[in-house]
Each structure stands twice: as structure tokens, then as C-alpha cells.
Amino acid sequence: MVEYYENIGCKTINKSKDICSSRCHCSMYFKWDLMCPDFHKFDKEKCHFNGKSFSVGQMIPDALLFWRCNESCECIRDDFGEIGIGCKSKIIQRPGYYFRRSTCISQYKNIQDCNNSHRICDPAEIDKLEKCYSEGQTYHLGQKMYFRTKCYKCLCTEDFDNATSIFENHNCIKSDCQSYNFHLIMDGCVPIFENDCCVYNMRCPYDNELMIDPQSISLEKTNEPVCRFGDLTLRRGEKIKYKPTVPRNFNGTLCECIIPPFITCVI
């Protein structure tokens, strides 16, 4: 999550001891706050990315792109008049890819590859492959491994060693998440994180699916840093919840004031 906030121009301040969240992993969060620019003052007729502004029609330099599977990113105006960043994907959509059995596995030759080299669907063939284990999950040779508590991904290889820290493991790299939805940030929207790392979606103050427990929001004034979301002001530890949605989020989204001035939402 830290990378996301740094990506949109925020800086961390007041870092100290660990805190816990009922929904999140204690080791992932620290008692620190964010010092962010005033997003309402940004020019809505331009794209804003990694601290730089681009006019419609300008290309985003490849050196600014984190996600290796995107290329030729450009500041564009869509059919609805919204300004944002559009990119071409290096990922090849093969016919029938999303309709194959969920028992199939994708194999990659390198952790940085955008496209798998091939897929195996025969359970007997899959069972013959070398296995890797992490966080209670079993992976097979050539599969990419993702983590709930770390913003890293690894490749299951014959020499993968669980005893080696993923930060030092040559089979692992930092997850290349990147956000292109700065126009939503200027409207006061906040990210929904998936796996405590990458942004899955955005939630905006004008969404009509918000459920608020009146007992969970304190009306008392405080000198401590607070989170602001639309007309709501939340103190650290206070929560709001969204109604369940389909297809990815059956239990609803829980948002909590963990890192002021933004609420943190995780599915």
C-alpha cells in the first residue's frame, strides 16, 4: 500500500510503532500518517502520473511505468469526456482462455514474463510437477506465486527455497502495481486493495452502497490526524462498510481509518 500512496505524490510522516486492524495484517501496518498534495487543485484537463502532468495526446515515458505488461501509455480523453491514461497491454488474450477448466495451471519461464509459455490441464500431468508451498497454498512448477501479506510475487522453480526470504530470493520480484485513475483521486475516491498490495477498484463518496453504523463514527473533536471521505470524518480505528457486490466481493468492503488522511479499503 505504501507504494500506491507514494505513486500519487504522498509522503509518509510520523512513523512509529505497529498497530493492528481487525481486517488487515498487523505486520503490514504502522502508525504513520500521510502528507499529500491538495488533489482538488490539480488541473482536471490533464493527466497526472508519478508527480508529472501530461496534456491529452502526450505519451507517458516508459521510464515512469512500473507495470512491465503495459506499454505505449498515453493521456487520452474517453468517449464520456473523462481524461485519463490508456495503455496497450502486452498480455496476449488466447481464444478460449477464460473458458478452460479451473484445474488448468499456467506455467511461466521467467517471473517477469507477461504471458505464460503454456498451460497444463491434465491432473495426472500436474501432479508430476515439482511443488512449492507458501502461506498454506500449494503451487506447481512454473506457476506464479502471490502473497496475502507481502507485495511480492515469486516463480515456483525447482530450486525455490521457502527458507530464503522473498526479499532476497532470486525467484521473486516486487509486485508491479500501478494506478492510472488519478481523476478519481481528485474526486475524493479511495482505492480498494486486493491482497494488501494492488488496487482492485475504487470507492467514491457518492456511491450509494455505503452502510454506516452510527455507533462506529465518533462525533467528538480530536487533535489526532483523521480520515476524510466525502462528508465523513473518521478517527483512526473507525470503520464503514459497503454492501456486498458481485462477482468478486460477496462479503462487502470494509473500510477503516488506518493511515490518515485516507480510509483504507480491503477485500
C-alpha positions in Angstrom: 0.0 0.0 0.0 2.9 2.3 0.7 3.9 2.2 -3.0 0.4 3.3 -4.1 0.4 6.4 -1.9 4.0 7.3 -2.9 2.9 6.9 -6.5 0.2 9.6 -6.2 2.6 12.0 -4.6 2.1 11.4 -0.8 4.9 11.2 1.7 4.9 9.3 5.0 5.3 11.1 8.3 5.1 10.3 12.0 6.2 6.7 11.7 6.4 4.7 14.9 5.0 1.5 16.5 2.9 -1.2 14.9 -0.9 -1.1 15.1 -3.5 -3.8 14.4 -6.6 -3.8 12.3 -9.3 -6.4 12.6 -9.4 -6.9 8.9 -5.8 -6.5 8.0 -2.5 -8.0 8.9 -0.7 -6.3 11.8 2.7 -6.7 10.3 1.7 -4.7 7.3 0.6 -1.5 9.0 2.5 1.1 11.0 1.3 4.1 12.9 2.2 6.6 10.3 0.3 9.3 8.5 0.5 10.7 5.0 1.3 14.2 3.8 -0.4 14.6 0.5 -0.9 17.4 -2.0 -4.3 19.0 -2.4 -5.7 16.9 -5.1 -8.6 19.3 -5.7 -6.2 21.9 -7.0 -4.8 19.6 -9.8 -5.8 20.6 -13.4 -8.6 18.2 -14.4 -7.8 18.8 -18.1 -4.5 17.0 -17.8 -3.3 13.5 -16.7 -1.2 13.3 -13.6 1.2 10.5 -13.1 4.2 9.9 -10.8 4.4 13.6 -10.0 4.2 14.8 -13.6 1.4 16.3 -15.7 0.6 15.4 -19.3 -1.7 17.0 -21.8 -4.2 15.0 -23.9 -2.3 13.3 -26.7 1.0 13.1 -24.8 2.8 9.8 -24.3 3.9 8.7 -20.9 7.6 7.9 -20.8 8.3 4.2 -20.4 10.7 5.0 -17.6 7.8 6.1 -15.4 5.9 2.8 -15.9 6.1 0.2 -13.1 3.9 -2.4 -14.7 6.0 -4.4 -17.1 3.0 -5.7 -19.0 1.8 -2.2 -20.2 3.3 -0.2 -23.0 2.5 2.8 -25.2 0.7 4.7 -22.4 -1.0 7.9 -23.4 -3.0 10.7 -21.9 -6.4 10.4 -23.5 -10.0 11.7 -23.4 -12.5 8.9 -23.4 -16.0 8.7 -25.0 -17.5 10.2 -21.9 -15.2 13.2 -21.8 -13.1 11.9 -18.9 -9.4 12.4 -19.1 -7.2 9.5 -18.1 -4.3 7.3 -19.1 -4.8 4.5 -21.6 -2.2 1.8 -22.3 -1.7 -1.2 -24.6 -1.3 -4.5 -22.9 1.5 -6.9 -23.7 -0.7 -9.8 -22.4 -1.9 -12.0 -25.3 -5.6 -13.0 -25.0 -5.7 -16.5 -26.3 -9.0 -17.9 -27.7 -11.0 -19.7 -25.0 -8.5 -18.8 -22.3 -11.2 -17.8 -19.7 -13.4 -20.8 -20.5 -10.9 -23.5 -19.7 -11.2 -25.6 -16.6 -10.1 -24.0 -13.4 -8.0 -27.1 -12.8 -5.6 -25.9 -15.5 -2.4 -24.2 -14.4 -0.3 -21.6 -16.3 3.4 -22.0 -16.5 5.9 -19.2 -17.0 9.6 -19.4 -17.8 10.5 -16.2 -16.0 8.9 -14.3 -13.2 8.9 -11.1 -15.3 7.1 -12.7 -18.3 3.7 -11.3 -19.1 2.5 -14.3 -21.0 2.6 -17.9 -19.9 4.6 -20.3 -22.0 1.9 -23.0 -21.9 -0.9 -24.4 -19.8 -1.4 -27.9 -18.3 -4.9 -29.2 -17.7 -4.3 -33.0 -17.2 -4.5 -33.6 -13.4 -2.1 -36.5 -13.7 0.5 -34.4 -15.5 0.1 -31.6 -13.0 0.6 -34.0 -10.1 4.0 -35.0 -11.5 5.4 -31.4 -11.3 7.6 -30.1 -8.6 5.7 -28.3 -5.9 6.3 -25.1 -3.9 4.5 -24.1 -0.7 3.7 -20.7 0.8 1.1 -19.3 3.2 -0.8 -22.6 3.2 -1.0 -22.6 -0.6 0.4 -25.2 -3.0 1.9 -24.1 -6.3 3.3 -26.2 -9.2 6.5 -25.8 -11.2 6.3 -22.7 -13.4 3.3 -21.1 -11.6 3.5 -17.6 -10.3 3.1 -17.3 -6.5 1.2 -14.4 -4.9 1.1 -13.5 -1.2 -1.5 -12.1 1.1 0.9 -10.2 3.3 3.7 -9.2 1.0 3.7 -7.0 -2.1 5.9 -9.5 -3.9 5.4 -12.4 -6.4 7.6 -15.4 -7.0 8.0 -18.1 -9.5 7.8 -21.7 -8.4 11.0 -23.3 -9.6 13.0 -26.5 -8.8 15.3 -24.5 -6.6 12.7 -22.4 -4.8 13.5 -22.3 -1.1 10.9 -21.4 1.5 13.7 -20.8 4.0 15.0 -17.9 1.9 13.3 -14.5 2.5 11.4 -13.4 -0.6 13.2 -10.1 -0.4 16.4 -12.0 -1.1 15.1 -14.8 -3.2 16.2 -14.6 -6.9 12.9 -16.2 -7.9 10.9 -13.3 -6.5 10.3 -9.6 -7.5 8.3 -6.8 -6.2 4.7 -6.7 -7.5 4.4 -4.1 -10.2 1.1 -2.5 -9.3 0.4 0.9 -10.7 -2.6 3.2 -10.6 -3.8 5.2 -13.6 -7.1 6.5 -12.1 -5.9 9.9 -10.8 -9.1 11.6 -12.0 -11.0 9.5 -9.4 -8.5 10.5 -6.7 -9.2 14.2 -7.5 -12.9 13.4 -6.9 -12.2 12.1 -3.4 -12.3 8.4 -4.3 -10.1 5.9 -2.4 -8.6 2.6 -3.5 -9.8 -0.9 -2.6 -6.7 -3.0 -2.1 -6.5 -6.7 -3.0 -4.0 -8.8 -1.1 -2.9 -5.7 0.8 -1.0 -4.7 -2.2 -2.5 -3.8 -5.6 -5.6 -1.7 -6.2 -8.5 -3.8 -7.3 -11.1 -1.0 -7.6 -12.0 2.5 -6.3 -14.7 3.6 -3.9 -16.2 7.1 -4.1 -18.0 9.2 -1.6 -21.1 9.5 -3.9 -21.5 5.7 -4.1 -25.0 4.7 -2.8 -24.0 1.3 -1.4 -22.5 2.7 1.8 -23.7 1.2 5.1 -22.8 3.2 8.2 -23.2 2.0 11.8 -23.9 5.3 13.7 -22.1 3.8 16.8 -18.9 3.3 14.8 -18.4 7.0 14.0 -17.4 9.4 16.8 -18.6 12.9 16.7 -16.1 14.2 19.2 -13.4 16.5 18.1 -9.8 15.3 18.2 -6.4 16.8 17.6 -5.2 13.5 16.2 -4.9 13.0 12.4 -8.3 11.9 10.9 -9.5 10.3 7.7 -11.9 12.2 5.5 -14.3 10.6 3.0 -16.8 12.9 1.5 -18.8 14.4 4.4 -17.5 11.8 6.8 -14.7 12.3 9.3 -13.3 9.1 10.9 -10.7 8.8 13.7 -8.1 6.1 13.5 -9.7 2.7 14.0 -13.2 3.7 13.0 -14.9 1.8 10.1 -17.5 2.0 7.4 -18.8 -0.8 5.3 -20.2 -1.2 1.8 -22.9 -3.6 0.7 -21.8 -6.9 -0.9 -21.3 -6.8 -4.6 -20.8 -9.5 -7.3 -18.8 -11.1 -8.7 -15.7 -10.6 -6.6 -16.9 -9.2 -3.3 -19.6 -11.3 -1.7 -19.0 -10.1 1.9 -18.9 -6.4 1.3 -15.9 -4.0 1.5 -14.7 -2.9 4.9 -13.0 0.5 5.1 -11.1 1.7 8.1 -9.2 4.8 9.1 -5.8 3.3 9.4 -3.5 5.7 7.6 -4.9 9.3 7.7 -6.0 11.2 5.7 -7.4 8.4 3.6 -9.6 5.5 4.7 -8.2 2.1 3.7 -10.4 -0.4 2.0 -9.5 -4.1 1.6 -11.5 -7.0 0.1 
